[in-house]
């Protein structure tokens, strides 16, 4: 009689439990990383709609962040 290993079944259940959901989960990152939380995307979309990124102080912060990222590469 062949016995199934209990931990093999537990792994499957664990993967199902931690897998990202279609809504509110993590979306694939274009760079191949782990992903971006859906809540972050929704917040950014709301800011775009509200004109948040049109403010001069915010544009300066975004430019500084982009330049810092480019310097690190």
N, C-alpha and C positions, 0 to 999 in steps of 0.2 A: 504494500500500500504506500502510495506517495503522499507525503505531507507537504502542504504549502507552508511557506515560511510566513508567519504572521507579520513580520516587519515589512515584507514586500507589499502586502496589502495596505499597511499603515502608511507607507510612503505615498502610495497612490492617493489615499484619502487626504494626506497632508498637502500634496501638490494641488489637489482640487480646492482645498480650503484657502490656500494662499495665492491662488492664481488671480490675476487682475480681472476686474469686472469691466464690462463694456462701458458702463457709465460710472464716473467717479473713480475709475481705476487709473492705472498709469498707461499713458500712450507711448508708443515707441518713439525713441529719440532719433532724430535724423542722423546724428553722429554715431548711432549704434550703441549708445549707453543704455542704462537701465530704463530710462523713460522719464516722463514729466507727469507729475500728479495732475489729474483732471481738474482739481480745484484751482491749481495755479493757472491753468489755461483759461478757465472761466473768469478768474479775477482779472487777468490781463485783458481779456476781451471786454469786460465791463469798463475797465479803465480807458481803453481805446474809444469805446462808444461815448464815454463821458468827456472825452477831450483831455484827459489827464496828461497824456504824453505831449500835448501841444504847449504846455507851460514851459517857459524859458528855464526855470530852475530844474525841472525834471529832464528836459533835453540835455542840459549840461551834465547831469548825473549819468544819463545813459551814454553820452559820448565818452565821459571819463571811464565808465565801466568797460566799454568796448575797447578803448585804447589800452587799458590795463590788461585786458584779456589778450590782445594782440602782442603786447610786450612780453607776456609769459610764454608765448609760443616761439 
